[in-house]
Amino acid sequence: MIELEKLRKEINDWDEKIVEAFEKRMEVVLKILEYKRNHSLPIFHQDREKEILEKVTSNLKNPSFKGEIEELYIEIMRISRKRQSIELFPYNIVLIGFMGSGKSTIGKWLSEKLEMDLLDTDSLIEDKMKRNINLIFQEYGEEYFRKIEKNTIKELSDEKNKIIACGGGVALNEENIQYLKKNGKIIYLETKVENIYDRLRGDTSRPLLKNSITKEYIKDLLNKREAYYQRAADFIISTDGKEENKICDEIIMKLLCSKTLY
Ligand code: S3P
């Protein structure tokens, strides 16, 4: 028993040191963030994370812990990214745009890159209604869907530091926009008809396109909506011909260069 107590005391002492070191490390992370902001340098750097991981695992006194140290550092760097995002984006990053413009996909990429939670309005509605969007339209009609959509947006308006991927019709309603702007910056992902068509051809999950996926139909609907998307947007990002990572970097850069940050 005495022996166990002694070992526990030893653990407590090491924990104290670990916590102290972690606090110091986080303070330096925030100093680096401040420096990068002041000098307009890119903030998130995957190569640097790889470098750190290699460095901390290269000279271990007890190499049998290499796997655990790797795991620990992946988590430490994830926590650092998360903290940096909280400092940089104390507001929501809201993605709007036509069906198939990549809101959910880019939302996921941003969420991973910035360690920010992703809220997808369609998924939230599906969870609430315990049905997919197609079934909701079929059983309750579009008007009812829009009501639930509006309530969902209203509930999201108090969130902070989240990525919000909106359904393609969200921006058509002025009240929705006001709610989203309360704590958020709105990014319109602009996409050409041809690319939307290529992405959605064969898709049966969208009730508004179900029987009518032609370029003409998409063009027509996009023409009707374009002005709403543009009016709602704080920034417009064209997605055509760009890789996801590049689109995310553009969004981050635009937000960080914006003078009207919260
Ligand atoms: C809609 C877009 C869909 C979904 C619903 C209505 C629209 O979301 O909300 O089918 O009116 O454009 P996505 O844009 O994610 O497909």
Residues whose N, C-alpha, C, O or C-beta is under 5 A from the ligand:
A	BS01	S3P	G97 F98 M99 G100 D122 I133 C166 G167 G168 G169 R206 P207 L208
